[in-house]
Amino acid sequence: MSALVLGPHLRHVSHRTATIWVETERPCVVRVVSEEHGVDASARTFTAHGHHYALVEIDGLAPGARVPYRVLTDGETVWPEDDGFPPSQIRTLGDHGELRISFGSCRRSPGTVEEFGHDALSAFAERLRTGGDAVAWPDILLMVGDQVYADELSDEMRAFIGGRRGPDEPPADEAADFEDYTFLYQLAWHRDPAVRWLLSTVPTFTIFDDHDIRDDWNTSYAWRTEMWAQPWWRDRITGGIGSYWIYQHLGNMSPQDRASDPLFAALREASDSTGDAGAVLDAFAEKADKDPASTRWSYAHDWGGTRLIVVDSRCSRLLTQDRRGMLDDEEFAWLDGRCQGGVDHLLIASSLPYLLPMAIHHAESWNEAVAEGAWGRRGAGLGEKIRQAADLEHWAAFERSFRDVAADVVAVGRGERGPAPASISFLSGDIHYSYLARITRPGTDSKISQVVCSPLRNPLQGKFKWANRIAYSRAAGVPFRMLAKLAKVPVPPIRWRMTEGPWFHNAIATVEIAGRDCNVRWETPHEGGELTEMGRASIT
């Protein structure tokens, strides 16, 4: 028998398929079994950097199935554990035209309530555990970035690193390599029993943001040049990207995508032939960073009348000496091809909000223009320093990309790419407060909105909270628009207004779809682990 190190995680599901991901203590055969439902599927582990992983794919399930399951390694049951939690279930998507997606971002774990407040994800798990079928369950859990913090460490993570290297060995007080990342994921997803159970029984999809790698990851060409000049950066970036592929991205793919994925095949082949595929994973990760067009982290899934597009707004950036884009050419072409009508609801998940408060939007577009030379060489140098110091690297800081996406969603919303959806919604996190923004101009047949839910557990404090509260007001946008105009930044092609929020609490949001109707609600945890509603809105 090989014990579970992490998991089981219920990852990609469809109406008839499901995927279970695990990390095990030793190489083994992993089986997922449900005698009463006739499920018996297995997979052999593969090995990377001394760690052992398996994905077990189950087919032939019924739509809307609820299948209690066991996990066995080499014939011995290792899950469920006798921990008082309900049996984990495989939960496929129903075919009744309804869909519930709960989402959030930015979760620090472990840590005290005094440091980070009550954990919205843990509170959400406790509601499902205690409420059972009496509460509304999500069909999907979507985590939109900063699932782990590689550059802001807990005491447990520092102790782990201290057992591997000296305190002054760079990068000081940060994760350094793949091995450090494996422990980060254990702390995030294994230590809290409620969260571990939640991930075993609710289908989960993810996308990374900067702290999954490093704060301000891929802010600019100057940032990348500076980081690659550090002698420790290669191990850090290959460890971060490689571990993300295994712990997060692999479960985002459908069985068909995994079957045709060259890296998945190469890792299993190298693991079988040499005993460890770490070198193959490292080579892939380094190429993915240096040549973003060599891989794709974005993905899209159609579920009934809803299309979910999850956009990589970090690794696939175009950052050269003479070009700058939130997405490189190949990635934008991929997104453009999937921004189509003919669905009831189009959801576009991006870790970074597409629509920001006006003051922040204009500040970022002004800063980009100045950093790119609008006010001369000295201004460009100052602009780059401000960009990195103030984290000015959202969609507004990539003005051409912002305009291109605006053209896409307006075309879809006007019915120029097939029948217009009832709603087009951006789902995002990152900025550590929650709100709803709605596009007001130009007119479209679809309601277009930005839904932000952040953080799950890492609230803004002190001056940062008050600065963002002030920036949220519409009046605060006027002087920054004047600055942007002085830097010859064109007027944005769309207009929007903030209609709900801001809320500066730990939170989780749920998008509720029924036919052509779509609503969203935000909830925050309180003492005792209970969730209470912060806000609710229709987005159709």
Solvent accessible surface area in square Angstrom, and as a share of the most:
residue,aa,sasa,rsa
1,M,116,0.52
2,S,0,0.00
3,A,41,0.32
4,L,22,0.11
5,V,38,0.22
6,L,0,0.00
7,G,0,0.00
8,P,0,0.00
9,H,5,0.02
10,L,0,0.00
11,R,7,0.03
12,H,8,0.03
13,V,0,0.00
14,S,31,0.20
15,H,50,0.23
16,R,131,0.48
17,T,19,0.11
18,A,0,0.00
19,T,0,0.00
20,I,0,0.00
21,W,1,0.00
22,V,0,0.00
23,E,1,0.00
24,T,2,0.01
25,E,94,0.42
26,R,114,0.42
27,P,83,0.52
28,C,4,0.02
29,V,45,0.26
30,V,0,0.00
31,R,75,0.27
32,V,0,0.00
33,V,7,0.04
34,S,4,0.03
35,E,117,0.52
36,E,140,0.63
37,H,89,0.40
38,G,69,0.66
39,V,10,0.06
40,D,91,0.47
41,A,21,0.16
42,S,67,0.43
43,A,25,0.20
44,R,158,0.58
45,T,11,0.06
46,F,5,0.02
47,T,10,0.06
48,A,0,0.00
49,H,66,0.30
50,G,49,0.47
51,H,27,0.12
52,H,23,0.10
53,Y,0,0.00
54,A,1,0.00
55,L,13,0.06
56,V,0,0.00
57,E,72,0.32
58,I,7,0.04
59,D,111,0.58
60,G,67,0.64
61,L,11,0.06
62,A,58,0.45
63,P,41,0.26
64,G,31,0.30
65,A,15,0.12
66,R,91,0.33
67,V,2,0.01
68,P,40,0.25
69,Y,7,0.02
70,R,76,0.28
71,V,0,0.00
72,L,11,0.06
73,T,0,0.00
74,D,77,0.40
75,G,45,0.44
76,E,96,0.43
77,T,60,0.35
78,V,19,0.11
79,W,5,0.02
80,P,61,0.38
81,E,85,0.38
82,D,158,0.82
83,D,61,0.32
84,G,66,0.63
85,F,40,0.16
86,P,48,0.30
87,P,84,0.53
88,S,1,0.00
89,Q,47,0.21
90,I,0,0.00
91,R,19,0.07
92,T,2,0.01
93,L,3,0.02
94,G,15,0.14
95,D,109,0.56
96,H,119,0.53
97,G,49,0.47
98,E,97,0.44
99,L,11,0.05
100,R,47,0.17
101,I,0,0.00
102,S,0,0.00
103,F,0,0.00
104,G,0,0.00
105,S,1,0.00
106,C,1,0.01
107,R,10,0.04
108,R,28,0.10
109,S,29,0.19
110,P,26,0.17
111,G,31,0.30
112,T,72,0.42
113,V,72,0.42
114,E,153,0.69
115,E,95,0.43
116,F,23,0.10
117,G,21,0.20
118,H,48,0.21
119,D,20,0.10
120,A,0,0.00
121,L,0,0.00
122,S,20,0.13
123,A,6,0.04
124,F,4,0.02
125,A,0,0.00
126,E,55,0.25
127,R,59,0.22
128,L,1,0.01
129,R,80,0.29
130,T,97,0.57
131,G,22,0.21
132,G,27,0.26
133,D,145,0.75
134,A,98,0.76
135,V,43,0.25
136,A,54,0.42
137,W,36,0.13
138,P,2,0.01
139,D,24,0.12
140,I,0,0.00
141,L,1,0.01
142,L,0,0.00
143,M,6,0.02
144,V,1,0.00
145,G,1,0.01
146,D,1,0.01
147,Q,7,0.03
148,V,4,0.02
149,Y,10,0.04
150,A,0,0.00
151,D,24,0.12
152,E,69,0.31
153,L,5,0.03
154,S,20,0.13
155,D,108,0.56
156,E,69,0.31
157,M,1,0.00
158,R,106,0.39
159,A,74,0.58
160,F,52,0.22
161,I,17,0.08
162,G,53,0.51
163,G,72,0.69
164,R,103,0.37
165,R,35,0.13
166,G,36,0.35
167,P,125,0.78
168,D,129,0.67
169,E,88,0.39
170,P,73,0.46
171,P,6,0.04
172,A,63,0.49
173,D,72,0.38
174,E,20,0.09
175,A,0,0.00
176,A,13,0.10
177,D,36,0.19
178,F,10,0.04
179,E,55,0.25
180,D,0,0.00
181,Y,1,0.00
182,T,1,0.01
183,F,30,0.13
184,L,13,0.07
185,Y,2,0.01
186,Q,37,0.17
187,L,2,0.01
188,A,4,0.03
189,W,8,0.03
190,H,54,0.24
191,R,120,0.44
192,D,37,0.19
193,P,78,0.49
194,A,3,0.03
195,V,0,0.00
196,R,17,0.06
197,W,6,0.02
198,L,0,0.00
199,L,3,0.02
200,S,0,0.00
201,T,1,0.01
202,V,0,0.00
203,P,0,0.00
204,T,4,0.02
205,F,0,0.00
206,T,1,0.01
207,I,0,0.00
208,F,0,0.00
209,D,0,0.00
210,D,6,0.03
211,H,19,0.08
212,D,2,0.01
213,I,1,0.00
214,R,57,0.21
215,D,52,0.27
216,D,12,0.06
217,W,0,0.00
218,N,3,0.01
219,T,0,0.00
220,S,2,0.01
221,Y,89,0.34
222,A,44,0.34
223,W,13,0.05
224,R,40,0.15
225,T,77,0.45
226,E,90,0.40
227,M,8,0.04
228,W,68,0.24
229,A,78,0.60
230,Q,62,0.27
231,P,125,0.79
232,W,39,0.14
233,W,3,0.01
234,R,99,0.36
235,D,79,0.41
236,R,0,0.00
237,I,0,0.00
238,T,5,0.03
239,G,2,0.02
240,G,1,0.01
241,I,0,0.00
242,G,0,0.00
243,S,0,0.00
244,Y,1,0.01
245,W,4,0.02
246,I,0,0.00
247,Y,0,0.00
248,Q,0,0.00
249,H,10,0.04
250,L,0,0.00
251,G,0,0.00
252,N,0,0.00
253,M,16,0.07
254,S,15,0.10
255,P,22,0.14
256,Q,128,0.57
257,D,71,0.37
258,R,2,0.01
259,A,86,0.66
260,S,89,0.57
261,D,28,0.14
262,P,106,0.67
263,L,15,0.07
264,F,16,0.07
265,A,51,0.39
266,A,37,0.29
267,L,0,0.00
268,R,99,0.36
269,E,122,0.55
270,A,15,0.11
271,S,12,0.08
272,D,110,0.57
273,S,84,0.54
274,T,102,0.59
275,G,45,0.44
276,D,55,0.29
277,A,1,0.01
278,G,2,0.02
279,A,81,0.63
280,V,50,0.29
281,L,0,0.00
282,D,27,0.14
283,A,63,0.49
284,F,40,0.17
285,A,0,0.00
286,E,33,0.15
287,K,117,0.50
288,A,1,0.00
289,D,2,0.01
290,K,111,0.47
291,D,61,0.32
292,P,31,0.20
293,A,52,0.40
294,S,49,0.32
295,T,30,0.17
296,R,91,0.33
297,W,4,0.01
298,S,6,0.04
299,Y,17,0.06
300,A,32,0.25
301,H,17,0.08
302,D,80,0.42
303,W,17,0.06
304,G,64,0.62
305,G,29,0.28
306,T,3,0.02
307,R,44,0.16
308,L,1,0.00
309,I,0,0.00
310,V,0,0.00
311,V,2,0.01
312,D,0,0.00
313,S,0,0.00
314,R,0,0.00
315,C,2,0.01
316,S,3,0.02
317,R,7,0.02
318,L,30,0.15
319,L,19,0.10
320,T,59,0.34
321,Q,151,0.67
322,D,126,0.65
323,R,123,0.45
324,R,26,0.09
325,G,5,0.05
326,M,0,0.00
327,L,12,0.06
328,D,11,0.06
329,D,76,0.40
330,E,90,0.41
331,E,5,0.02
332,F,51,0.21
333,A,64,0.49
334,W,27,0.09
335,L,3,0.02
336,D,42,0.22
337,G,41,0.39
338,R,86,0.31
339,C,1,0.00
340,Q,59,0.26
341,G,13,0.12
342,G,54,0.52
343,V,22,0.13
344,D,42,0.22
345,H,0,0.00
346,L,0,0.00
347,L,0,0.00
348,I,4,0.02
349,A,0,0.00
350,S,1,0.01
351,S,0,0.00
352,L,0,0.00
353,P,0,0.00
354,Y,0,0.00
355,L,0,0.00
356,L,0,0.00
357,P,0,0.00
358,M,20,0.09
359,A,3,0.02
360,I,31,0.16
361,H,6,0.03
362,H,14,0.06
363,A,15,0.11
364,E,1,0.01
365,S,2,0.02
366,W,35,0.12
367,N,0,0.00
368,E,13,0.06
369,A,21,0.17
370,V,4,0.02
371,A,13,0.10
372,E,102,0.46
373,G,34,0.33
374,A,52,0.41
375,W,110,0.38
376,G,36,0.35
377,R,221,0.81
378,R,226,0.83
379,G,13,0.12
380,A,22,0.17
381,G,38,0.36
382,L,106,0.53
383,G,0,0.00
384,E,28,0.12
385,K,147,0.62
386,I,56,0.29
387,R,6,0.02
388,Q,46,0.20
389,A,90,0.70
390,A,56,0.43
391,D,56,0.29
392,L,22,0.11
393,E,4,0.02
394,H,14,0.06
395,W,6,0.02
396,A,1,0.01
397,A,0,0.00
398,F,1,0.00
399,E,30,0.13
400,R,172,0.63
401,S,14,0.09
402,F,3,0.01
403,R,79,0.29
404,D,65,0.34
405,V,3,0.02
406,A,2,0.02
407,A,63,0.49
408,D,7,0.03
409,V,0,0.00
410,V,14,0.08
411,A,15,0.11
412,V,0,0.00
413,G,0,0.00
414,R,112,0.41
415,G,34,0.33
416,E,117,0.53
417,R,63,0.23
418,G,33,0.32
419,P,104,0.66
420,A,18,0.14
421,P,1,0.01
422,A,17,0.13
423,S,0,0.00
424,I,0,0.00
425,S,0,0.00
426,F,4,0.02
427,L,0,0.00
428,S,0,0.00
429,G,0,0.00
430,D,18,0.09
431,I,20,0.10
432,H,28,0.13
433,Y,0,0.00
434,S,0,0.00
435,Y,0,0.00
436,L,0,0.00
437,A,0,0.00
438,R,60,0.22
439,I,23,0.12
440,T,63,0.36
441,R,145,0.53
442,P,37,0.23
443,G,59,0.56
444,T,38,0.22
445,D,111,0.58
446,S,3,0.02
447,K,115,0.49
448,I,6,0.03
449,S,2,0.01
450,Q,0,0.00
451,V,0,0.00
452,V,0,0.00
453,C,0,0.00
454,S,0,0.00
455,P,0,0.00
456,L,3,0.02
457,R,18,0.06
458,N,21,0.11
459,P,26,0.16
460,L,33,0.16
461,Q,109,0.49
462,G,47,0.45
463,K,153,0.65
464,F,124,0.52
465,K,56,0.24
466,W,149,0.52
467,A,58,0.45
468,N,32,0.16
469,R,93,0.34
470,I,116,0.59
471,A,17,0.13
472,Y,26,0.10
473,S,51,0.33
474,R,124,0.45
475,A,79,0.61
476,A,21,0.16
477,G,4,0.04
478,V,91,0.52
479,P,71,0.45
480,F,73,0.30
481,R,47,0.17
482,M,121,0.54
483,L,57,0.28
484,A,0,0.00
485,K,142,0.60
486,L,124,0.61
487,A,4,0.03
488,K,182,0.77
489,V,14,0.08
490,P,66,0.41
491,V,96,0.55
492,P,21,0.13
493,P,56,0.35
494,I,3,0.01
495,R,93,0.34
496,W,1,0.01
497,R,124,0.45
498,M,39,0.18
499,T,37,0.22
500,E,52,0.23
501,G,32,0.30
502,P,28,0.18
503,W,42,0.15
504,F,10,0.04
505,H,96,0.43
506,N,10,0.05
507,A,0,0.00
508,I,1,0.01
509,A,0,0.00
510,T,2,0.01
511,V,0,0.00
512,E,30,0.13
513,I,8,0.04
514,A,48,0.37
515,G,39,0.38
516,R,122,0.45
517,D,85,0.44
518,C,0,0.00
519,N,51,0.26
520,V,0,0.00
521,R,30,0.11
522,W,0,0.00
523,E,5,0.02
524,T,10,0.06
525,P,11,0.07
526,H,86,0.38
527,E,146,0.66
528,G,73,0.70
529,G,27,0.26
530,E,121,0.54
531,L,21,0.10
532,T,60,0.35
533,E,87,0.39
534,M,36,0.16
535,G,11,0.11
536,R,128,0.47
537,A,10,0.08
538,S,52,0.34
539,I,0,0.00
540,T,49,0.28
